[in-house]
């Protein structure tokens, strides 16, 4: 099957990875952040000073104790960091460099195995875009092997990864009465995966978003549940089934206008940002923003105590812009400014831009003129859906397609939004409200 996405927008930014060489970086410490697994209610199972192996459970879900978050490295629990009202922010493990790993019994029931290994928590479900419920059987399972986000270098798998993918698909087929869809780009090199419905996807961002793929292949209706994951998680499931151990390695693209020599770095999931960026940030006299992820959906982190956060495949560094003095401010027509509209000089050229993190103007009332529909390749009336979410009108939310969407699907809409509204947060709040009311 081939799927061509027409709507969307590719952002042409400075700082893409050009070389294919991969640099190995040993994590000094790793952190597991519960907020990366939205819907997971953490109960901490370890204490500071405990010795752990890679694969040792650090937290379990309060509603489904069989679903756990595990340590990506062996070593000692350095800190259990809590915030307001004792919310668990992260569990930090110091890497002892011994690389000892817990072995799992692959003969136990599949859901129990995936839950104990921490891989089940990396699978999400639609509707709501939260971690899966083990007691709800999905209609279909969607896997994306395509990343079209700005400055993305794709999803890296070993050349011999086809065997692990086939093993994982074979196992996942027992968890659904429908199909396992695997969406990929034209450069997919591992061939057809036995048992999977292969879908070749082309088009601008957000063609790589699994929500866009679902909406154009088999949309989610009220009362239905589908599972989603990226191909790296699928590969890790296969490795677990073949070896009894979880592979926590990841290849991260270190990108952005403020990075010296953007490169691919092989490290461990949850690695400290300081190790990933070592020697890659120039000594500049302006503030920079370090983003774990891409510029549209990533999370701002600190170099001093930040960690690589899910989905663990990109770090982007851009200028903050808060210390910049510019003639005419946001009204400047400088050719260095990037825009999705053709109002600015050179905005229609395919030149590379180096944006900063400024909002460039204040927030204002929502303007209805089909702006979002230019970049959102889904069959929903996005502006009216957003208004229904803001007003907490459940009937309208359901009628307008709330079950199909996730915050990341509105990232481009947020970027081009004339009103400068936090659309991703609005969608997340709406999904959480709907889940609280209906589940």
N, C-alpha and C positions, 0 to 999 in steps of 0.2 A: 504494500500500500504506500502511496505517496501523498503527502500533504503539503500544499503550498500556501504559506501565509502571506497575505498581501499587505495588511495594515501593520504599522509598527514604525520604529525609528531606531536607527543605529547612531550612537554618539561616537564621534571620531575624536578620541582624546590622545594627548601625548602620554607616552610611558608604557606602551605595549611591550610584551615580551617578544623578542625577535629570535634569539638563539634557542635551540632545542635541547641544549645541554642542561642536565639536572644537577644541582648542587646539594650535597648531603649536609643537613644540619641536625645535630644532636640536641634534643630538648633538654634544658636544665631542669625544668619543672613543667608540669601540665595541669590544667584545670578542667574540671567538669562543671559546666554552667547550666543549671536546670532551666533557665529562661530560654535556652536554645531549643528546648523540647516543650513547646507550648502545650499546655493541658496536663503536663506531668506535675503531680503534687508530691514533692520530695519529702522523704523521711530518711534522715542521715543514718547510715549503718556503721560508721566508723568514727573513731576519735583521733584527735591530733596525736601523732607519735606512733600510730598503728603501722605495722609493716604490711605491705600489700604486694600482690603480683599484678601484672597486666591481666585484666579480666576479672579481678576481684570486685565484688559489688560495693559501691560507695553509697548509693542511695536506692531506695525502692519507692514505687508509687503507692500512696496511701489507699487508693481505691482498688488497685490491682497489684498486690505485693509481688506477684510473679514477674512484673515488668521492672527492670532495674537499670541503673546507670553504672557503668563499670570503669575501673581505672585503665587509662591507656598505656601506662608504664608501670614498671615495678619500682618499689622504693618505699618511702615513708610519707604518711599523710602529714603535710606541713601545716595546713590550716583549713579550718572549716569557717568560712567567712559568711557572716550574717549581716543583714541590713535592718531596716526599720521593722518593728514587730517580729523580730527574729526570723525574717524571711531568709532562706538559704540563697546566697548569691553565687557561691562557688565552693568547691572542694579542691584544694591544691595538693598535688602529690609531687614530691621531689624525686627526680629520676636518679636511681643508683647506678645506672649503666649496665646492669647485669642482664637485662632483657629476659627475665624469667616470666613465663606466662602460665595462666591457669588452663588446664585441659578440661574440656566439656564432654559430657557423655552424649554423643550424637545419636544414640539409640532411644533417647527419651522423646516424648511427643514434641513435634516441631515448634509449637507455640511456646512451650515451656523452655525449650532450648534457646529460641530467639529472645525470649524475655530475660533469661538468666545471663545471656551474653551481652546484653545491652543493645543489640541490633534492632529489636522490636521497637524501642523508643525512637529510633531514627527513621521509622516509617510513619507517614502522616496519613490522615484520612480526610476525605471530602464527604459531606460538608464540614465546615468549621475550621479546616486546616490546623488540626491539633494531632497529638499522638493518637495512635489507634486504640481502640477498645478490643481486647482479646476475645470478648464474648460476642462480638458482632462480626458476622461473616461478610466479607466484601463482595459486591457484585462483580467487579473487575479489579485488576491491579495494573497500575500504570508506572512504567519506569522510563525516565528520561536520561539519555546519554548525550544531550545537546545543551550547551551553555552559550547563550548569545548575549550575555550581559556585557556592558562596556569593559574593555580591556581584558576580558576573559581569555584564558589560554586553553579552554576546554577541560574535559574530564579525562584524566590519565589512568589507563589500565595497563597491566603487564602484557607483553606480547602473547604469553601463554594463558591469558585470562579467559579464553573461550570455554575451557573445560569447567571452570568455576561458575561462569554465567549459566551454562547449561544445567549444572547440578542445582543451582539456586532456582531457576525457572521450573525445573521438574518438581522441586519441593513446594514452591509457592502455588503450583497448580492444584495442590491438594487442599489449599485454603480458600479457594474460590470456585464457584460454579460457572464463572464466566471465563474471560481470557486474561492472559498476561501480555500487555502491550509493551513493546520496547521501541521508543522513538529515538532516532539518531539522525545525524547529518549525512551529507553526501560523502564525507571523508571517513566514514565508519569502516574500520579495517578488519574486524573480527568475524565478518560474515554473518549469515543467519544463525540465530541461536535456536536450537531445537525446542519446540514447544511454545515459543513466543511468537506473538503476532508482530512482525517487524513493520515499522512505519518510518519511512524516510521523510524528514521534515526540512523544508527550506523556507527562507524568508527572513525579514529583519526581526530584531528584538521587539516583542517578547516571544518569538517563536519557540525558544528553548524552555519557556515556563511550562511546567506540567499541566497547569490549569488551562492554559490556552490549547494544549494538545487534547486534553479531555473534552473541552468544549467543542472541538472540531472533529472529534472521533466518535465519542459516545457520551453526551452530556449527562450530568448528574441530576436526577429528578428528586422531588420530595419523597422521603422514605427510603432512598437508596444510599448505600455507602460504598465508596471506592477507596483503595489504598494507593498511596503514591510514594515514590522514592527515587533517588538518583541511581545511576548505574554503578557507582562506587559502592553504595550500600548493597546492591544486588550481588556484586562481586564478593564483598566481605561475607555475605551469607553463604555463598558457594564455598569459599575458603574454609569457613567454619565447618560446613558439612563434610568437607574432604579431609580436613586435618584435625578437627576438634579444637582449634584455636582461632582467635579473632586477630586479624591483621589490622593494626591501628595506624599503619603508615598512610601518609597522604602527600600528594604533590601540590604545592601552593605556588600560584603565580604572584610574585611580588611586583606590583605595577604602580603606575601613577606618575604625574609630572614631577613630583618631588623626590623620586627615587633615583639613586645612582645605579645605572646599568640594571634595568629590570630583568628578572631572572626567574627560573623555575627552581623551587626549593623542595627537596624531599625531607619531610620531618614527621612528627607524630601529631595526631589530632589533639587539639587543646594545648599545643605548644605555646610557651611564653613568646609574646610578640618581640621582646627584646632580642631573643636568639634569632628569630626569623629575619629581623631587620639589621642585624649586626653588620656595620660597615656599609650599609646601603642608604643611609640618610646623610645628605651633605650638611656641613655646618652653615646654616643660613641664619639671617637676621630677622626672619619673620616666623610667625606661628604656622604650624602644619597640623592637619587633621589626619590621624591614622585610622583607617577604616578596616575592620575585619569583614571582608566581603567586597562587593562592588559599590560604586558611588550611588546607585539607586536604592539598594536594599540593605547595605551593610550596616554594621554597628560601630560607632566611634569608640575607640579604646585608647588607653594610655600606653606609651612605650615602657613606662616604669613598671606597671603592674597589670598590663593587658594581656589577654590570651587569645589565641586563634579560636574563633567561634564557628559553630556549624553554619554552612555546610563544609567548612574546612578546606576551601580550595582557592582562596584569593585574599590578598591584602593590598589595599590601595592607599596611597598617600597623596593628598592634595594640599594646597595652601588653605589656611583658615580664612584669610581675607579680613579678619577683624582689625588688623593693624595697617590696612592699606588706605592711603589717601588718594582719591581719584577725582579728576576734574569732572564736574557735573554728576558725580555719584552714579546712582542707578540709571539716570537719564543719559549717560554717556553713550555715544554711538561708535565707540572704539572698535576697530576691526578685530581686536583680540577677543571680543565677547562672542560667546556661542549662543545660538538661539534656534528653536525649532521653527520659527517664523522667518519670513524673508524681509522683515522690516529693517534688520541691521545690515550694514555693509559686510560683504563676504560671507554672510550666513548661508548663502546658496552654494558656496564652493565646498568641495570635500577636503578642506584643510584640517589640520589637527589643532585642537584647542587645549588649553591648560586652565580649566575652571578652578574656582575656589568655592568655599562653602557658604558664601553669603547668600542671603535670601533675595537681596536686591529689590526691596520694596516691602510694604506691609501687607498683611492679610486683609481681605475684603470680602464682600458678599459674593456668593457663587453666581457666575455668569452663564446663562444657558444659550449656547449657540453651537452645540455639537463638537466642542473642542476635544473632549476625551475620546470620542468615537474615531478620531483620526488615527489613534495609536493603539486602540484596544480591539484586537481581532476576536471578539466574543459576541454572541448574539444576545446582548443585554442592553437595556437603555440605562447607561451608566449614571448619567446625571440624576435621573429620577430615583434610581436605586440608592444613590448616596443621600439624597434628601429623605428617603424613607428610613435609612439607617439613622440619620441625625435626629429624626422625629420619633424614632423607636416604634415605627408602625410595622408590626410583625406581618400582617396580611400583605401589605405592599412589598415588604422585603422578599417574601416568598414568591409573590407573583412576578417580581422584577428580576429574579435570578440570584438571590443571595447564596443559594446552595452551591453554585458553581464557582464562586470566586474566592480568592485569598488576597491578603494585603499586597503581595508581590505583583499581582496582576495589575494593580493600580499605580505601580511605581513610575512608569512613564507618564501616566496621566498627571501625577503629582509634579513631575518635572516640567511639563509644558503648561501647567495650570496657571491661568492669568490671575486667579483669585488667591493663589499661594496657600491653599488649604492643606493640612496634613492628611491627605487622602488615605494613606496606608494605615495610619492610626485610627481613622474613622471606621474603616472597614474592619480592622481588628476588634475595635470596641463593639461594633455591631454583631460580629460573629460570636464574640464572647457573651453578649447579652442574649442572643438567640439561643445559644447552647444552655445557658443558665435557665432560661424560661421553658425550654422544650425537652431537655434531657432529665 
